[in-house]
Amino acid sequence: MLKKTLEEFSIASSTKDPVPGGGGVSALVGSLAASLAEMVTNLTTGKKRYQEYEEEIQQIMAQAEVLRKDLLECILKDAEAFEPLAKAYSMDKNAEGYREAMEKCLKDAATPPYLILKYCTDVITLDERLAVIGSKIAVSDVATSVMLAHGALYGGYINVKVNTRLMHDREYAEQLDAEVAQLLQEYSARAVKCYENVMERLTNG
């Protein structure tokens, strides 16, 4: 999956095949958000104007690189988790062990989009700081990054929900729903605020 060209990936996601679907695409978008954040650090590091932030920029650079790779890995994790779930959907609902198998598959399938959402909150956190200390010539890329992460955040959220709604373990499902809803509410607002802060920085110098 990760070795596909951009054209191949876009074609694959346009077919009736279930993967890459919303989860895998959200992971790719999140990874691109992290890539842009990393690019901004590369355009900021070593510049005299931002010398006082050099150590912090280096830290953000390292974190963005890890997030970029982690989110790419989520493309594979999402695809791998969906395969057994697809098989479970085709099982006889009255077969012995069906309910337990389906429950496990649903929980496993909810994990990659949960990770996508969590990683995107980390990207947004990095962007918030880069909006302040990143090179002004690249600050529009911070805004682009944070809104890509914002979109992937919603993609991760809905792909958690599509699995929790079918779980029989309602305590587990409701706890996970509550956690992702809280993260979505908080970081969606923070992403939009970060975007607005970049606009203000560009407008007011």
Secondary structure as UniProt FT lines:
FT   TURN            2..3
FT   HELIX           6..14
FT   HELIX           22..44
FT   TURN            45..46
FT   HELIX           48..53
FT   HELIX           54..89
FT   TURN            93..94
FT   TURN            96..97
FT   HELIX           98..133
FT   HELIX           136..138
FT   HELIX           139..164
FT   TURN            165..166
FT   HELIX           170..204
//
